[in-house]
Amino acid sequence: MRQINLLPREIVERRRARQVTLVMAAGVGGLVALLLIVTILQAGRLSGANARLERQNAENRNLQAQVNQLSRFAELQRELANKQQLLGALTTSEVRWSVILSDVATVIPADVWLTNFTGSVQAGAGGTTTGAATTTGSVTFSGCTLIPEDGTHLEVAKWLVRIGIPKEFVAPYLSLSSKGAPACPVNFASSVGLTDASLRKNQRGGERAT
């Protein structure tokens, strides 16, 4: 059976417009809800990405701190190597004068008195040949004998023989022996060459700590 709408045409048009509006509003609302869900999901993903980025940055900072420590260690190693090299260069020709003085005190005759002691070392010691030995420097002595009062040179000769005994000395040489005052009957001057054994680096216990 065919239905007949007795409502005025204007009312029918308004109803249709209202229905279309409701449908469109529902569609817009669904779209807004969908966009809101997508935004929430993206915000969550962004927050997670930011957290991962912060963790990575913290790890990078930690690694950089370790690299800086290693770099400082390498710098200290280079500085130590340079100081060791410099120390080696400075002590190549170093003589232990305390050992030299001890040797002199051991061999000096009881009646000989030293009035002067002068030592010198060649730069880059180990370069001059004296007889069969290589000298690294020299020591000169001057002094006097206390006896005998007649001014004989026996004590000077004894001194010259004894000063050649220590292994640090070589080629003893007498440059002067003359009569002096009653308090010093004989004045003398002598010298010896220094062998490699006089150098700190060649003596037991003489190595410098580095």
C-alpha positions as CSV (number, residue, x, y, z in Angstrom):
1,M,0.0,0.0,0.0
2,R,1.4,3.4,-0.9
3,Q,2.0,5.8,2.0
4,I,0.9,9.3,1.6
5,N,2.8,12.0,3.6
6,L,0.4,14.7,4.5
7,L,3.0,16.9,6.2
8,P,3.9,20.2,4.5
9,R,6.8,20.1,2.3
10,E,8.8,22.6,4.4
11,I,8.7,20.3,7.5
12,V,9.9,17.4,5.5
13,E,12.8,19.3,4.1
14,R,13.7,20.5,7.6
15,R,13.7,16.9,8.9
16,R,15.9,15.7,6.1
17,A,18.3,18.6,6.8
18,R,18.4,17.8,10.5
19,Q,19.1,14.1,9.7
20,V,22.0,15.1,7.3
21,T,23.3,17.4,10.0
22,L,23.3,14.7,12.6
23,V,25.0,12.3,10.3
24,M,27.7,14.8,9.5
25,A,28.1,15.7,13.2
26,A,28.5,12.0,14.0
27,G,31.1,11.7,11.2
28,V,33.0,14.8,12.4
29,G,32.9,13.5,16.0
30,G,34.3,10.1,14.9
31,L,37.0,11.8,13.0
32,V,37.9,14.0,16.0
33,A,38.0,10.9,18.2
34,L,40.2,9.1,15.7
35,L,42.6,12.1,15.5
36,L,42.7,12.2,19.4
37,I,43.6,8.5,19.6
38,V,46.3,9.0,16.9
39,T,47.6,12.1,18.8
40,I,47.8,10.1,22.1
41,L,49.6,7.2,20.4
42,Q,52.1,9.6,18.8
43,A,52.6,11.4,22.1
44,G,53.4,8.1,23.7
45,R,55.8,7.1,21.0
46,L,57.5,10.5,21.2
47,S,57.8,10.2,25.0
48,G,59.4,6.8,24.6
49,A,61.8,8.1,21.9
50,N,62.7,11.0,24.1
51,A,63.4,8.6,27.0
52,R,65.6,6.4,24.8
53,L,67.4,9.5,23.5
54,E,68.1,10.7,27.0
55,R,69.5,7.3,28.0
56,Q,71.7,7.3,24.9
57,N,72.9,10.8,25.7
58,A,73.7,9.7,29.3
59,E,75.6,6.7,27.9
60,N,77.5,9.0,25.5
61,R,78.4,11.3,28.3
62,N,79.7,8.4,30.3
63,L,81.8,7.1,27.4
64,Q,83.1,10.6,26.7
65,A,84.2,10.9,30.4
66,Q,86.0,7.6,30.0
67,V,87.7,8.8,26.8
68,N,88.8,12.0,28.6
69,Q,90.3,10.0,31.4
70,L,92.2,7.8,28.9
71,S,93.3,10.8,27.1
72,R,94.7,12.3,30.3
73,F,96.4,9.0,31.1
74,A,98.0,9.0,27.7
75,E,99.1,12.6,28.2
76,L,100.7,11.7,31.6
77,Q,102.4,8.7,29.9
78,R,103.9,11.1,27.3
79,E,105.0,13.5,30.0
80,L,106.6,10.8,32.0
81,A,108.4,9.5,28.9
82,N,109.7,13.0,28.2
83,K,110.9,13.5,31.8
84,Q,112.6,10.1,31.8
85,Q,114.3,11.0,28.5
86,L,115.4,14.4,29.9
87,L,116.6,12.8,33.1
88,G,118.6,10.2,31.1
89,A,120.2,13.0,29.1
90,L,121.1,15.0,32.2
91,T,122.5,12.1,34.1
92,T,124.5,10.5,31.3
93,S,127.7,12.1,32.6
94,E,126.7,12.3,36.3
95,V,129.5,11.3,38.7
96,R,128.8,10.2,42.2
97,W,131.2,12.6,43.9
98,S,130.4,11.1,47.3
99,V,131.9,7.8,46.1
100,I,135.0,9.7,44.8
101,L,135.5,11.4,48.1
102,S,135.1,8.1,49.9
103,D,137.8,6.5,47.7
104,V,140.1,9.4,48.4
105,A,139.5,9.2,52.1
106,T,140.3,5.4,52.0
107,V,143.6,5.7,50.2
108,I,145.1,9.0,51.4
109,P,148.2,8.5,53.6
110,A,147.9,9.6,57.2
111,D,150.6,12.3,56.8
112,V,149.1,13.9,53.6
113,W,146.7,16.8,53.9
114,L,144.6,17.9,50.9
115,T,144.0,21.7,50.5
116,N,142.0,21.6,47.3
117,F,139.9,19.1,45.3
118,T,138.5,20.0,41.9
119,G,136.6,17.6,39.7
120,S,135.3,18.0,36.1
121,V,133.3,15.8,33.8
122,Q,133.2,15.9,30.1
123,A,129.8,16.6,28.3
124,G,128.6,13.2,27.0
125,A,131.1,11.4,29.2
126,G,133.0,8.5,27.8
127,G,135.1,10.1,25.2
128,T,138.8,10.6,26.0
129,T,141.3,7.8,25.9
130,T,144.2,7.9,28.3
131,G,146.6,5.1,27.8
132,A,144.4,1.9,27.7
133,A,141.5,3.4,29.6
134,T,138.7,5.8,28.5
135,T,138.3,8.8,30.8
136,T,135.1,10.7,31.4
137,G,136.7,13.5,33.3
138,S,139.4,14.4,35.7
139,V,140.2,15.3,39.3
140,T,143.0,17.6,40.5
141,F,144.3,17.7,44.0
142,S,146.6,20.0,45.8
143,G,147.9,19.6,49.3
144,C,150.9,19.1,51.6
145,T,152.7,16.6,53.6
146,L,152.9,16.9,57.4
147,I,156.1,15.0,57.7
148,P,159.0,14.6,57.4
149,E,160.2,18.1,58.4
150,D,163.3,17.8,56.2
151,G,161.0,18.1,53.1
152,T,161.6,14.8,51.5
153,H,159.0,13.6,49.0
154,L,158.4,10.1,50.2
155,E,154.8,10.8,51.4
156,V,154.0,12.5,48.1
157,A,155.2,9.3,46.2
158,K,153.1,7.2,48.6
159,W,150.1,9.4,47.8
160,L,150.7,9.1,44.0
161,V,150.8,5.3,44.3
162,R,147.7,5.0,46.4
163,I,145.5,7.4,44.4
164,G,145.8,5.0,41.5
165,I,144.3,2.1,43.4
166,P,140.5,2.9,43.1
167,K,138.9,1.6,40.0
168,E,137.3,5.1,39.4
169,F,140.8,6.6,38.9
170,V,143.3,6.2,36.1
171,A,146.6,7.7,35.1
172,P,147.7,9.5,38.3
173,Y,150.0,12.4,37.4
174,L,152.2,14.5,39.7
175,S,152.5,18.1,38.4
176,L,154.2,19.7,41.4
177,S,156.1,18.6,44.5
178,S,158.2,21.3,46.2
179,K,159.4,22.2,49.7
180,G,157.2,24.5,51.7
181,A,156.9,26.1,55.1
182,P,157.6,24.3,58.3
183,A,153.9,23.7,58.9
184,C,153.7,22.1,55.4
185,P,157.1,20.7,54.5
186,V,156.1,19.6,51.0
187,N,153.5,21.2,48.7
188,F,152.2,19.1,45.8
189,A,149.7,19.1,43.0
190,S,148.5,16.0,41.2
191,S,145.6,14.8,39.0
192,V,143.9,11.6,37.9
193,G,141.5,10.7,35.1
194,L,138.0,9.5,35.9
195,T,137.0,6.1,34.4
196,D,133.5,5.0,33.4
197,A,133.3,3.3,36.8
198,S,132.9,6.8,38.3
199,L,129.6,7.4,36.6
200,R,126.4,6.9,38.6
201,K,124.8,4.7,35.9
202,N,127.7,2.3,36.1
203,Q,127.7,1.9,39.9
204,R,125.7,-0.6,41.8
205,G,122.7,1.0,43.5
206,G,123.4,4.3,41.7
207,E,120.5,4.2,39.3
208,R,118.1,7.0,39.7
209,A,114.4,6.1,40.3
210,T,112.2,7.1,37.4
